[in-house]
Amino acid sequence: MTGTPAQSAADFLRPRVQTLIREAEAAGYSKSRVLAVLIDLLDDTDLEDAGQ
């Protein structure tokens, strides 16, 4: 990636996370459960090899 992004990381990620949460809720998961799992995944997953 070169240069400075036109938008903040939060602005980039927010709509994607909101969509993910809506899809998970439609599949029957509670919002609190989805958020807990996302936090756990971010905390426990090695993201070093995520494309950088």
C-alpha positions, 0 to 999 in steps of 0.5 A: 500500500502506498500513500495515505488512505483517503479515509480512516481505518474506522471509516473503512471497517465500520460498514463491513463490521456492521454488515457482518453483524447483520448477517450473523443476526439473520443467521440466528446469533445475538449481537452480543455473541457476535461481538464477543466472538469477534473480540476473541478472534482478534485477541487470539488470532495471529494476524501477522500473515494477513496480507502484509 
